[in-house]
Amino acid sequence: ELGYFTYDPGFMSTASCRSDVTFIDGDAGTLLYRGYPIEQLAGQSTYLEVCYLLLNGDLPSSDELHDFSRIIKEHSMLHEAVRRFFDGFRHDAHPMAIMVGVVGALSAFYHDNVDVHNPEHRRIAAHRLISKMPTIAAWSYKYANGQPFMYPDNNLSYTANFLSMMFGVPSEPYQPNPVFVRALDLILILHADHEQNASTSTVRLSGSSEANPFAAISAGIASLWGPLHGGANEKVIRMLEEIVHSDKSVEDFVARAKDKNDSFRLMGFGHRVYKNYDPRAKIIRKMCHELLEEMGDMGADNQPLFDVAMELERIAMEDDYFIERKLYPNVDFYSGIILRAMGIPLNMFTVIFALARTVGWISHWNEMMQDPESRIGRPRQLYTGYPEREYRPIEER
Ligand code: SDX
């Protein structure tokens, strides 16, 4: 029966809830957002349209999308007092640390008027989060680089606005490269939701106590940061750069990944659910190839990373160790090469993942809070400790 926890080393790998949002068939390599295949959304939709779909359950009409886009733009500014939160961080603070802190701090600005049982309050909280994440993410980057914060420009599209706040400076006009806008918008679509992954389960569990949604999303950001989860995209690039600059062969690194005495793992490989090729990785690999081709010399220093990634994939896909364990490239394996080619620094990769995933997190939170049967999450355990025993005074120990 759903909701009953059986012991599983993967802890929350058993069915922890019912959901209409996203469907994954790990064996077939299928991913559906509200029933629509990720391949069709990637090829025809925009991230903002996917946000509407995930939040509301179906694709919008043109009027609905126009209204949704206007509402999201209305919330893109941050309270001026939020700027001061950034000043409390060291300049070398990882932007994910800033995201956890600043998003959680938004609870202080909206705590009083968020009744989590009020659908209108939940809707406004969702719009605020989707709208403010690009501003917070861009300002995290600006703060780390000692550059002035750029305000949102609501004449731009959602994704172009983020790139403008990230790379624009007050002294120069900045026009986001349309190729980069499209590539980033596609990456945001592919990362928007993924069923009950670790960070979404964190949001559900923390939100199930009726905590403020901004605090619950901050908990999700913290979970996503881990290198086994959203932090993998940053680790993949560090791995590919190590291989490119090493005098060891790709085969040597694949051998290390199989060696249980070696902590080296092929980052961007394997998945708790997909035991087939991650459909998102297929789409990103194709986009990576097209983007580097389109960039020509501009993308030249990313080509060796892409070549090594393709070589790694080819070798691993022919190796019994990976075949037996059904280890395939996942969404993180190629995404970093595209972000790097766009000039996005390594420590912002997981921030981009968190920006994209916010709509998934808040859609699951909303689904949980609108369920009249929703209760506080309370996972159980198999106790393996001591049986009951008597306390002994310290003199006897
Ligand atoms: C994301 O859940 C989601 O949906 C997440 C995500 C999302 O959109 O939210 O899809 C995003 O987090 C993708 C995953 C990104 N993480 C990485 O790429 C990190 C590298 N991958 C591994 O750490 C691992 O594959 C996990 C964490 C992704 C999955 O771990 P599992 O399912 O618990 O698998 P496991 O650790 O039990 O490994 C099973 C076997 C082990 O070998 P044996 O003990 O059977 O001999 O496969 C081996 C592992 O050693 N293995 C690897 C490997 N991943 C698993 N060996 C080498 N390289 C790897 N990458």
Residues whose N, C-alpha, C, O or C-beta is under 5 A from the ligand:
A	BS01	SDX	H194 N197 A198 P227 L228 H229 G230 A232 A257 R265 L266 M267 G268 F269 G270 H271 R272 R325 N330 D332
